[in-house]
Amino acid sequence: MHSLVGVFIKSDKEEQLENSTAMIYPFKIIFPMNKVRVYYCRNRYERSKWLHHLKNAVGYSTIDDFYEIQVRL
């Protein structure tokens, strides 16, 4: 079991399984000391759901959550 304190959560580009037409949808949890764990989902919706719940659990936010970035004035 890992603590999620201080982690970064990152969605990765979808990948095609070797010798198959099936796609997998990875995301990474990057722990302190750069320990990376990659998790795979079967579809975009499932990955989106995991990312949403994980980000809510750790209080994860980005600047885009608070500000709208536009053209410089």
Summary of the structure (lengths in Angstrom):
residues: 73
radius of gyration: 15.0
end to end distance: 47.5
largest distance: 51.1
contacts: 140
relative contact order: 0.19
helix: 29%
strand: 30%
